[in-house]
């Protein structure tokens, strides 16, 4: 409960501290992912899909903030200045859903393999949150609840991997990885392992 209260705190402004903002969004991503697992455990798959999407979006914002300087180096002159201003003022603080695909490609170009592929999965889950399973495939790409669960778990696994393998070292170097981050990551790892095991053992 104490960790969950962190989701109610105001976010730092990216223009004041990109590292501070990234640290807050990484913690948010971890906590939203834990909530997604809790919804799955209760059988609320559509709510879990929504939380998984929110977690991935928060992670995207964090990575854009952490890699802002590297992204800026991909451009030159006025285009470089415009991109960096747009990132700090619009893309990083807002992460518009309609721009999530191109933003994920920017993250991928900064060294995060397959990031855009998982973003597509997150967007599919965003649709599932509103439309649920759809055997006809007209409103949702998931014909059954079990298909959605598979993608939710896959997305959360990748989120945990990216946080522990990439975001954590960057934040540790900046002195911004906290005890709360470690506790949230530990919770997610444990709950995710339990849920994956239970899902593998279920008849489907």
N, C-alpha and C positions, 0 to 999 in steps of 0.2 A: 504493500500500500504506500509506503514511504517513497519508493521509487516511482510508482505510478503518478504521484503528485508532481513529479518533475515535468510531466506533460502539460501541466497547467501554468507553468512559469513562462513569462514573456521571453521570446527568443532574442538573443543579441542581434544588433544590426550588422549585416555583412560589411557595410562601409566602415564600421568602427573596428571590427576584428573578424577577419575571415576564419581564422583558426578557432576563435571562440564560437562563432556561428557553426562551423563544421562540427565541433565537439557536441554542441547542443543537438544538432540534427542527427548525429550518430546515435546519441543516447535515445532520442525520440524513435529512431528506426528500430533499435533493439527492443524498446518497451512496446511499441505497436506490434512488433512481431510476436512478443510474448502474449499480448492480448489476442492476436490471431489464433495462436495455439489454444488459448482458453476457450474461445468460441468454437473451435473444432471439437474440443473435448466435450462441449455441451451439445454438439450436434447442430450448431448454427453456422452452416457452411457459407451462406451468403454474407453474413457478418464477418466471418473469418477472411473471406475473399477481399472485402472492403478494407480490413485492417492490414492485410498483406500488401495491398496496393499502396496504402498510406505509408507503410513502412518503407517500401521500395522508393517511393517518391521522396521521402525524407533522406534516404541514403543517397539518392541522385543529387539532391541539393548539397549534401555534405561533401560529396566527391567533387562537384563543380567548384565549391569553395576551396577545398584542399589543393585542387589542380589548376586554380585560376591563372597563376603565373605561367605554367606550362602551356595552357590553352592559348594564352595571349601570344606566346612565342610562335604559334602556328601562322600568325598573320603579320603583316608589315604596315608601317606608316599609319595613315588615317584609319584603315580598316582594323588594325590592331587596337588603336585607341577606342574605336567605336565598340568593338567586341568586348573589351574589358569593362567599359562603362555599362554596356547592356547586361553583361553577366552580373555585375555587382548590384545594379539598380533594379533589374527586372528578373532575369533568369534564376539567379540563386535564391533571392527571397521569396519568389512566387512559384517557381517551377510549374508553369501553366501546363495543365494536362494536355492541351492541344499542341504543345511544343515539346512534349516529353520524348517523342521519337528523335527529333534532331538533337535535343540536348543529350540524350543517351549516346548518340553517335559521337558527340564531342567527348564524352567520358571515355568511350571506347578508344578514340584516337589518342587519348592520353595514357593508354596502356592497360585498359581493363578489357581483356578479351571476352567476347560474347555478351557484353553488357547490354547491347541493343536487343539481342535475342531474348534476354530475360525481361527487358522492358516490354517487349511485345506480349510476353506472358502476363506481366502485371496489368497491362491494359485489357487483355482478355478477361482477367479476373475482375477488373473494374466493371466491365459489361455484365459479368455473371452476378455481381452484387445486386444489380438492378433487375435483371431478367431471370435469374435462376437457371436451372437446367432446361434445355430446349432441344428435344429430340429432332425437331425439324431443322435446326441450325440457322434459323432466321434472325433471332435476336441475341443469341448466345452461342459461343463456339463449343459449349459443353453439353453433350447429350444427356449426361447423368451427373448426379452429385459426386459420385466417386471420381469421375474424370476431373472435376474441379479440385477435389481434395489432393489428387496427385500433383497438380500444378501449384497449389498453395504450398505444399510441403517442399517441392522442388525449389520454388522461389525463396522460401525462408532458409533453406540450406545454403543457397548461393549468397543470400544476404549475410548470413553468419560468416561464411567463408571470406567474403570481401571485407567485412569489418575486421575480422581477426588477422587476415593476411596483409591487408593494405592500409585501411584507415587507422587501425590501432597503432602500428609502428610510426605513422606520420604524426599522430596526436601525441604519442609518447615522446618523440623527439622535441615537440613543442611544449612539453610539460602540461598537456591538456587532457590526457587520458586519466580519468579519476577512478576512485573506488566505486562510484555509482556505475560507471561504464563496465568495470570488471564484474560487478554483481549482476547487472542486466545481461551481459554476455553469458555468464555462468547459468543464469536462469533459463535463457533461451536455449542454450546447448542441451541442458538437462531435459527440459520439457519437450524439445524437438526430438531428441533421441527416444524418449518414451512414446511419443505420438507416432513416430515412424515405425517403431516396433509393434505397437498396437495395430497400426494400419496394415502392416505386412501380415499379421496373424489373423486379420479379419477376413471373412469369406468374400468380401467385396460386393 
